[in-house]
């Protein structure tokens, strides 16, 4: 296995990880920003107010995007395991 192949697999692994995590991270970012704007406009300075909407939003996003995230992870794993004989030896 050449160093170029190792770098390509590492790059694909990082890209797959980012693609899988992106829907949940974007959801948490959008909800956090929305709650922060709400807190700034109403002058409510409760620190724990941002956690409940983020948790609920990420759980809803996980239900919505979960099957897609699982298929992306399984595609990557299947690709690695199906070509494993080429990389050993």
N, C-alpha and C positions, 0 to 999 in steps of 0.2 A: 504494500500500500504506500503510495507516494505521499509526500507532504501536501501536495496540491489536493489530493483526494480528502485528506484529513481536514484541511482548511475548508473545502467545499461542504463536507458533512457538518462541520461545526457551524458554518455560516447558515446552512439550511436549518440546523437545529435551533439556532438563535432566532432566525426569522419565524420559524414555526411557533416558538414560545411566545414571541411578540404578537403574532396573529391570534393565538389562543387567548392571551391575556388582554388584548386590546378592547374587546367589548365591555368587559367588567371594569377596566380602568377608566375608559371613557365615560361609562355610566357614573362611576363614583366621582369623577372629576366634574361632570356636568351638575350632578346633584349637590356636590359640595359648593360649587360656585353659586348655584341658585340659592342655597340656604344662606351663604355668606352675604349675598346681595340682599336677601330678605332681612337678615339680622342687621345689616347696616342701615337699611331704610327705616326699620321699625325701632332701632336702637335697643334691641334685645341682645344682651351680651352673655347669654347662657352658653357655656362651652360645650355642653353635652347635647345641645339641640341638633347639631349636624350629624350625629352618629346614627340616629334612628332612620332618617330618610336614606342615608347611604346604605345601611344594612339592608333595608327593605328593597331599595333599588337594585343593589347587586344581586340579591336573591331572585328578584324578578328577571333580571338580565340573565342570570344563570339558568333559569327555567327556559327562557326564550332561546338563548344562544347555546345552551348545553349540548344539544345533539350535534350542532355544527362543530363545536369545539372538540367533542369526542371524535367526530369523523376526521378532523384534521390531525389529531394526535394519533389515531389509528392508522391513517394513511402514511404518516411519517414512520411509525413503528413498523408497519408492514413493508414499507420500502426498504428500511434498514435490514430487517430480518430476511427478506426474500433475496437480498443481494449479499448476505453475510458470507457465503462461500467464496465470493470474489475478493473479499478483504482479508480473509484468513489465509496465511501462507504465501 
